[in-house]
Amino acid sequence: MKKQLINIISAAIILGGVAGCSKNYLNINNNPNSATNTTPELVLPQALTATASTQVVAGFMPFIQCWMGYWAISGSYAANNADPASYFQNTNFGDGTWQGYYHNLADYNYIEQTAITENKPFYEGAAKIMKAYVFQQLVDMFNNVPYSQAFQGTNIIQPKYDSAATIYASLESQIDSAVVLMSSPSAQGASATSDVLFGGNTTSWIQFANTLQLRILMRQSNAPGGPHNLTGELANINANGAGYLTTDAGVNPGYANNAGQQSPVWGFFVTLTNQQTTGGSADYYRANQYAISWLQNNDDTVRLKFLYSPGGTGFLPNVTLANTLNGTYVSSDYIGNTLGQGNTGLGGNGASSVGPGILQSVGQNAYLMTTAEAYFLQAEAAYRGWSGFSNAGALCNNGVLASFTFLGDPNAAADAAAYTSQANVMTNYAACTTPAQQLACIIRQKWVAMDEVTPFESYCDYRRLGLPADIATAALSVSPYIDNPPTIPTRILYPTSEYNTNTTNVDAQGTISGHTSLVFWNQ
């Protein structure tokens, strides 16, 4: 069978990294078609590292950054008909992500199945949680995908596509099972070296699982019939008593300033000699004027200075946390490009780039989920009146504080309190007088907190709620090559590799449009 099918369906022989991940020092197999005798303890750190590498700068995530108004393209580059500003997709667009995600899932499937055989409940539970994390993103990108027949080796070489809603329901159950496993006394004592996410802390894993479960439920808030088993799943979370994330879920296998070992976001922007990367990375992606303007116009100038560098300076070593905090730069120093502006935009270092709150060090964590997101999910749950949640305003404010803290603001408490006390319905939940304003405030603040951190969540919120509302207008591309219709894509197209090797099953999904076809929770 062709190599691509093996990559998708055979867990027993695939133990490599996600496509686009350069963490070769952690890869167990360099050749995914050559079996390696290994253990869950050895595979888990590279699998977690691979997952974390996909969240901000790998695959089409830089396109998502642009679509959500965070990044634009340097004026040093002419617009074209396949750049992020064009909104164009073909079946090659998501192919690397599809292959990489299934490759990563095969690692987790191996961990899960081997842990069952070897009676290692911690590793079985961690694998179940991470499979739910990755499969949710696959569904959110592609809708129906191979699930129940995946990882069957040569027994099923062309796996069927399961309905997205059915997959979501199964993920909820898998997370429930994982929490039971993590709660077992025999799950204690996992090696901190093996668990590069939480250092073997099962309470943190259960909090992560609960927050992921809430993310899955919230994604279905507008789905036909509402979230699957909402009452039951909220009761399960309440019963386990662990609550939600209170520390950011950051992966760190020991990132270092060596080739292939830099933290993913740092390595995307900064060379080993502390210079800007070229060839379509730091020299290509610059700040989007939409984000800059919103932060300036809503007195979000503290986070502005952490999220972006001043125009005309480039970034490291010119822009540091010290000179960001000492008043060297003022709000008007920050300027971006309009998405699709092409050569009429600011070139070189003219436009702002990524800031010191995002580029903190070569060894910084790579994040799967933040405490800020956990609070905003809880705030929206309280807004919706879901059982067990109350005081949406306080939860929203906690999310804002968590965002300031994440970015490294040493005065986070005071700055966040002043910011959320403004007479502004976009920054102060208490100032909102209608339900529509309350929801818009939560999602706008979540949008700021996800800026260059976990942008895919903003993309999902935008598709789910149409919020922030002006993304569709003020942040819309002005490219002369903009795809028709000129709208932000509603999903990712199935990949070429599937049309070549799993033709019958992918064709059964019908004709797919990147601009009008919807995932199940957005129909």
N, C-alpha and C positions, 0 to 999 in steps of 0.2 A: 504494500500500500504506500501511497505517497507520504513523504515525510510530514507534510502539514497535517494529515489526518492522524498520524501517530502523535504529533504534538498535542492534539486536542483530546484524544480519546484514551490514551494509555497512561494511567498513573503509575503503573509498576515500573516503567522504564524511563520516566521523565522526572528528573530531579535537578533541573537547571534553573536559571533566573529568568525574569520577565524581559521580553524584548525591549531594548532601549536602556536596560539597567546595566551600568558599568561596574557593578560591585563584584568584579571577577574574583577578588580575594576571598569571597564567601561562597562562590559557586561550588556545589558538590560534584556536578557533572559538567564538563565543558561540552561533551557530545550528548545531546538529549536522547539519542538512539542507542546509547551504550549504557547498559545497566550498571549500577554501582551498588555494592553492598554498603549500607549505611544505616543510620538510626534516626528516630525522630529528633533526638537531641542535636544531631548535626544538621538536619535539614531545616528545622524551624528557624534558626537565625537568618539563613539566606533567604528563606521564603518571606519572612517578615520584611527584610531589607528590600527585597524585590517589590513587594506590595507598596511600601512607602515611597519607592522611587517613582511610582507612576502618578502620584497625586498632584503634582504642580507643573513639572516641566517636561514630562515624557509624552510621547505620542502626540495626540491632538490637544493636550491640555493647554499649551500656549494659545491655541486658537480659542479655547473656551475663555481664557483670560481676556482676550481681545473682545469676544462677543459680549462678555459681561461688563465691559467698560473699564477694565483695570489696565490693560496694556493697549498700545497702538504700535504702529510700525515707524521706524526711523525714516526721516526725510531723505536719508542717504540711499534709500531703496525706492525704485519705481513701483507703482501699483501693478498688479497683474491679475489674471483671471483665475488663479488658484491659491492666492494668499488668504490669510485670515479675514481680510476685509471684503473678500468676494462672496463669502458664505457658501462657496462652491464645495460640493462633495462629489466624489465618484466612489466606486466600490473599493478603491485602494486606500481611501482616506482612513478608515478605521481598521485596516487589516493588521497592522503591527500591534495595535492594542488588543484586538481579538485574540491573536496568536499568543501574545504575552500574558494576557489574563488567564487563558486556559492552561498555559504552561505553568503559571503560578498556582492555579487551582489544582493541577496535578500533584504538585509538591504537597499541598495541604491534604489532598486525598490520600497520598502515601502516608503522611504522618498519622492521619486518622485511622487508617486501616491497620497500620503496623502497631499503633498504640493500643488498639483493641486486642490484637494478638498478644502483645507483651504486657497487657494490663497496666497501662500508664494513663490514668484518667486525666492528668493535667494536659498531656499532649493531645489526647483525643478531644478534650474540651476546647483547647486553643485552636485546633484545626477546624472544628465545627464553627467556631465564631468567625474565624478568618475566611472560611468558605462562604459564610453568609455575607460577610463584608464585600468580598470580590464579586460574588454572584449578584448581589443587589446592584452594584455598579454596572455589570454587564446588562442586566435587565433595563436599567435606567438609560443605558445607551442604545440598546438594540431591540428591546421588547422581548418577544419570544426567542429563546435560545436553547441549545442542547443542555439538558440537566439530568433527567432520570437515567438516560442511556449514555451519559458521558463517562469516560474513564473505564470503559469495558474492554480495552485492548482489541485484539482481533476478533473477539466475540461479536462486537457491534462496531463495524468500521464506518458506518454512516448513521450517526445518532439522530434520532428524531428531535424536533423542536417541541419543548413543553410550553404551555401557555404561561405568559408572564405572571398572571395572577396566581396560578397554581404554584409557581416557583416561589413567589413571595410568601404564600401560606406555608410552604415547606420550610422556608428560611426561619420563619417565626418558631416553628416546632424545633428546628435544629438548635436555635439559640436557647430555647427552654431546656433542651437536653444538655447543652453545654454548661449551663448554669448549675444543673444538678451535679454534673461531673466535677466542676470547679469547687463546689461546696463540700465535696467528699474529703474527709481527713487524709485519705491516701493521695490527694492531689497536691498536698503541701510539699515544699522542699525542692521544687524545680530549680535547676541551676540558673543563676543570674547571667551566666555566659551564654546559655542556650536561649533564654528568654530575653531578647534584646528590646522588648517593648516594655514590660513591667517588672523585669527582674525576678520573676517567679511569684509575684504578689497576686494571689488568687482573688483577693477582694477587689483589686484594681481591674482584673480581668472581668469579674462579674459586673462591676460598674460600667465597663466598656460595653459588655454584652447588653446590659439594660439600656444604655444610651443608643446603641445600634438598633435595638428593638424599637425604641421610641422613634428613631429616624425612619425605620421601615413603616411603622404605623402612620407617622405624619405624612409620609410620601403619598399615602392612600387617602388623605383627608378629603379630596374631591373626587375620588374614584367612584364609579357606580356602586351604590350600596355601602360606601364608606369603607373604613379600614377593616380588614379581615380579623375577626375575633378580638376586637378592640377591648371589650370588657374583660375577657379572659386573660389577655396578655398583660393588661395593666394590673390585674389582680396578681398575676405571677410575679411581676416586678415588685409589687408592694410586699408580697409574701417573702421574697428572698431577703429583703431588708437592706440590701447593699446600697441602694440609691443609684445616682448617676455620676458620671465622671466629675471628679474634683481636681484632677491633675490632667494635663494635656497628654494625649496618647501619642508619644513620640518614640520612634524607633532610633536606636543608635548602636550599631555593631562595633563602634570604635572608629568612626570616620577620622581621616587624617589627611594631611597635605601630601599625598602620594598619588600617582597615577591610578585612576580607577577606585580611589578610596575616599574621595571628597564627599561631603554631604551633598545630596542631589542638587538642591537649589544653588548652593554655593558653587558647585562645580559647573553649573550651567552658565553662571555669570563671571566667575573668577578663575583665572589660570593658576597653575602651580607657582607662578612667579608674581602673583597678586596683581595681575593686569586684567583688563576687560577681555572676555572671550570674543572671538570674531567668528565669521562664517555662519551667521544666522542666529546667534545667541544674544549676548549683551549688546552687540552692535546693531542688532535688528529690532529687538523688542524694547520699546520705551514706554513711558507713562502715557496713559490715555487722558486727554484733556477733560473728558467727562468726569472721571474720578477726581481729578485735581480740582475742578470747578465745584463739584458737590462738597468736597471737604472744606474748601475755602469759603463757600457761601453759607455753610452751616456751622461755622466756628469750630470745625474739627481740625484745628491747625496743629494740635499736639500729635495726633495720629498721622496727619499729613506728612510731618517731618520724619516719622518713623517708617512710613510705608514707601516714601519716595525720596530721591535725592534732589537737590536743587538743580534747575536747568543750568547748563553751562559748566558743570563741575565734573560730570561723570560720577563715579562713586569711589569706593575704596582705592587708594588710601586717602583720597581727598575729603570724603564725607565720613566722619566717624560719629559714634554716639556722643563723644565729648563735645565736638563742635556743633552737633545738632542741639544739644541741651544748653549750651552757653550763650545762645542768642546770636550766633554768627549768621544764621539765615532767618529770613522772615517769610511770611506766607507768600508774598508776591514773587519770591525767587523761584517758585515751583511752577513749571509749565509743561504741558504735554502736547501731543499731536492728536488730531482727530483721526479716527480709524478710517482708512481709505484715502487719506490726504495725498499719499504718494510723495513725489519730489517737492511738492509745495510745502511740506512739513519741515520741521526743524531737523537738520541732519547732524551727524557726528554726536557730540555731547550736548547739543543745543537743548534737547528736550530732557526732562527729568527721567531718571532711571529708577531702579529698585533702591529702597532705602535701608538704613542701618537696623531697623526693626525686623526686616526680612533677612538681610545678610548679616548675621551676627558673628559667625565664626565658621571656619572650615569644618569644625567638628560638631556643628549644631545638629540637633535632632531633625529627623524627617517625620512629618506628622501625618497620622491617619485621621485624627479627630481632635478637636480642641475642647477645652472646658467652656469656652465662649459658645460654641455650637450647642453643647449640652444645655446650657442655660436658655438659649433662644428656643430650642425645641421644647423645653419645659414651659417657657413663657407662652408659646403658641398653644400648647396643650391647655394651659390655664385659661387663655383667651377663649378657647373652644369649649371650655367647661368640662373637660375630661376628668374622670374620677381620679382623685388623689392629687390634683394640682390646684393651686390657688395663688392669688396675688401676682398676676401677670406682669404688673409694672415693676415689682421688686425683682422678679426673675429676669426681666429685660435689662434692668439696671445692672444686675449681677453679670449678665453677658457682656455689657459694655465694659465694666470693670475688668473682667477676664481678658478682654481684647487689649485694653491698655497695658495690662500686666504682661500678656504674651509678648507684646512688642518691645518690652524692656523699659517702659516708662518708670523711673524711680519714684515719681510722684503720682502713681496710678490712682490711688484712692481719691486724692484731692482733685486731680484733673478730671476723672470720670464723674465725680459728684458735681463739679461745676458744669460740665458738659451736659449732663442729664437734667440739670435744673433750668436750662434755658426755656424761654417761652416759645418753644418750637415743637410742633407735633411730629417732626421727624427725628428729634433727639430726646424728647421728654414724653414718656408714655402718659404721665399724669396730665399733660396738657391736651391730650386727645379727648375729643368730645363725642366721637362716633365710633362704632365698631370698625368701620373701614379705616379710619385713621389709626386705631390701635394696632390692627394687623399690619398696616403699612409701616408703622414705626418699628415693630418687631423685625420685620423682614428687611427694612432698610438698614437697621443696625447690624443685623446678621450679615447683610451684604458687605458692609464695611469690615466686619471682623473676618470674613472669608477672603478678603482682598489679598491675593498672592499667597494664601495659606492653604485653603482647600476650595478652589474656585468651582469645582464641579458641583458643590452644594448650592452655590448661587445659581448656576445654570438650571439645576433641578427645581429650585424655588421659583425661578422665573417662568419655567414651563408649567409648573403646577398652579401658580397663583397670578401670573402676569405682573409680578412685583419684583423689584421696584418698577413702577408703572412707566416711567420715562425712559427705561432702557430701550423700548421699542421706537423711541423718537430721538431723544437727545443723544443717545449712545449709538444710534444706527450708523452704519458705514456710509460714507459718501463716495465710495470707490466707483469709478466709471465702469468697472468690470463686475459690479454687483450682480449676483445670480438672480434669476427670475423664478418666483416672486422675491422682491427685495426684503426678505424677512430673516431673522435669526433662525437657524435650523431647529426643527422640533425633535429631531432624533438623529442617530448615526446610521448610515446605510450598512447593510450586511456586506461582509468583505468578499473580495475576489476569490480568496482561497476557498471559501465555502461554496461559491458558485462553481468552482472547478472540481471540487472533491466531494461535496455533499449536495449535489445538484438537486435531486428530487425533493429533499427535505427543505432546503432553503427556498426553492421555487414555490413550494406549497404555502409560503408566507404571503404570496401575492406580490403585486407591484408596490414598491416602497418608494415614497418621496421623502427626501430629507427636509422638506418645508411644510408638508401637510400631513404626513403619517405621524401618528401619535403613539406613545407608550401607553400601557393599559390604564395607569393612574391619571392620565391626562385626557381621557376620552369622554 
